[in-house]
Amino acid sequence: MQIYLAPLQGLTDWIFRESYCQQIGLFDKTFTPFVRVQAADFYRPSQCNDLLPVHNVFQKPVPQFLGNTAESFKRFEELCVQHAYSEVNINMGCPYPMVTGKCMGAGLLAQATEVAKLLEGIFAETKLKISIKTRLGLDNSADFKPLISIFNAFPLEELIIHPRIGKQQYKGEVDLIAFAEYAPQLKHPVCYNGDILTVADIEKVQALVPKIDRFMIGRGILQNPFLLAEIRKQELTQAEKVKMLRNFHSSIIEYCKQKYSGDLHLLKRFEELWEYHAEGFENGHKIYKQVKKSKTLAQYEAVIFKAINELS
Ligand SMILES: Cc1cc2nc3c(=O)[nH]c(=O)nc-3n(C[C@H](O)[C@H](O)[C@H](O)COP(=O)(O)O)c2cc1C
């Protein structure tokens, strides 16, 4: 079984990935959060820092493209080739209105002809392996039906499916029934993504669609960084886990000190991580509140290392 780390903008950037891969374990693949390219220009050039080789020493990610024209993709491909990447993922899942309104991310899914045009343009020239990360639709999972023959017409590396529709954003249920209907109709390898928090969640998907053996996990890893080891049946003692978690957080703090100036920026970033990470702790609600109240890096360190030590 292959396990991928999901891209989460603001959370699973190089700092998280490097710290995780060095201190906890390697995934079969990791992905950068999206780099938005609009009218063949980088919307926020700083996003490109995330894929620089100097920041990706322990595991090379698959860079993710968010855009809707072959010209924009070409610009992104040039950057990826320059840094020796061989595969790129296309985002067809971002649900935020400022993205979907521009016919990008999940906004593409309701426009099958635009998807076909984009893929034709890309495959006419690309030298890279291309995978797609998609939802089932923008407002309706029926959007996916006309996309199946389009996806099947191109030599995709794989399709990663998050079986929600755009308007759900990250709320509500994943639609496993629709996933089970559509996945077998795709000729490419399919990777399942969405709400995997335990080994039992993987078994539930496999019971419905037995041939699925690739899973992408985002929030489940933030909540329980040892989920990867549990899936791979790697036994870890509590002492080993505590040590790994301590080193993981120390590494994040060190990298953040290099990247951000001033405690405030660091603390904002840590708050976002702990919004998800605290859920894996018994008294997570209390820890998250203390993280939010921390006014200095020293206070933050005292809160989190106490919480981690109490796991022993
Ligand atoms: C805060 C946040 C940021 C995200 N950023 C991205 C992104 O940059 N690219 C992407 O393809 N998906 C992004 N996603 C979606 C996740 O990759 C994933 O599809 C979703 O969280 C469902 O998987 P999970 O339940 O395992 O987290 C984001 C999700 C969240 C909650």
The ligand as an SDF file (V2000), in Angstrom:
LIG
                    3D

 31 33  0  0  0  0  0  0  0  0999 V2000
   -5.9660   24.1880    5.4310 C   0  0  0  0  0  0  0  0  0  0  0  0
   -6.0350   23.3280    4.1970 C   0  0  0  0  0  0  0  0  0  0  0  0
   -5.2160   23.6300    3.1160 C   0  0  0  0  0  0  0  0  0  0  0  0
   -5.2480   22.8340    1.9450 C   0  0  0  0  0  0  0  0  0  0  0  0
   -4.4130   23.1230    0.8970 N   0  0  0  0  0  0  0  0  0  0  0  0
   -4.4300   22.3380   -0.2150 C   0  0  0  0  0  0  0  0  0  0  0  0
   -3.5440   22.5550   -1.3170 C   0  0  0  0  0  0  0  0  0  0  0  0
   -2.6990   23.4790   -1.3110 O   0  0  0  0  0  0  0  0  0  0  0  0
   -3.6460   21.7300   -2.3830 N   0  0  0  0  0  0  0  0  0  0  0  0
   -4.5350   20.6940   -2.4300 C   0  0  0  0  0  0  0  0  0  0  0  0
   -4.5770   19.9570   -3.4150 O   0  0  0  0  0  0  0  0  0  0  0  0
   -5.3650   20.4480   -1.4010 N   0  0  0  0  0  0  0  0  0  0  0  0
   -5.3220   21.2210   -0.3020 C   0  0  0  0  0  0  0  0  0  0  0  0
   -6.1380   20.9160    0.7470 N   0  0  0  0  0  0  0  0  0  0  0  0
   -6.9430   19.6990    0.6980 C   0  0  0  0  0  0  0  0  0  0  0  0
   -6.1750   18.5010    1.2760 C   0  0  0  0  0  0  0  0  0  0  0  0
   -5.0430   18.1920    0.4840 O   0  0  0  0  0  0  0  0  0  0  0  0
   -7.0640   17.2470    1.3520 C   0  0  0  0  0  0  0  0  0  0  0  0
   -7.5740   16.9890    0.0660 O   0  0  0  0  0  0  0  0  0  0  0  0
   -8.2290   17.4270    2.3290 C   0  0  0  0  0  0  0  0  0  0  0  0
   -7.7970   17.9980    3.5440 O   0  0  0  0  0  0  0  0  0  0  0  0
   -8.8890   16.0830    2.6070 C   0  0  0  0  0  0  0  0  0  0  0  0
   -7.9440   15.1550    3.0960 O   0  0  0  0  0  0  0  0  0  0  0  0
   -7.7800   14.8640    4.6830 P   0  0  0  0  0  0  0  0  0  0  0  0
   -9.1620   14.5930    5.2200 O   0  0  0  0  0  0  0  0  0  0  0  0
   -6.8830   13.6630    4.7620 O   0  0  0  0  0  0  0  0  0  0  0  0
   -7.1910   16.0910    5.2830 O   0  0  0  0  0  0  0  0  0  0  0  0
   -6.1330   21.7160    1.8870 C   0  0  0  0  0  0  0  0  0  0  0  0
   -6.9500   21.4330    2.9880 C   0  0  0  0  0  0  0  0  0  0  0  0
   -6.9130   22.2040    4.1350 C   0  0  0  0  0  0  0  0  0  0  0  0
   -7.7950   21.8420    5.3030 C   0  0  0  0  0  0  0  0  0  0  0  0
  1  2  1  0
  2  3  1  0
  2 30  2  0
  3  4  2  0
  4  5  1  0
  4 28  1  0
  5  6  2  0
  6  7  1  0
  6 13  1  0
  7  8  2  0
  7  9  1  0
  9 10  1  0
 10 11  2  0
 10 12  1  0
 12 13  2  0
 13 14  1  0
 14 15  1  0
 14 28  1  0
 15 16  1  0
 16 17  1  0
 16 18  1  0
 18 19  1  0
 18 20  1  0
 20 21  1  0
 20 22  1  0
 22 23  1  0
 23 24  1  0
 24 25  2  0
 24 26  1  0
 24 27  1  0
 28 29  2  0
 29 30  1  0
 30 31  1  0
M  END
$$$$
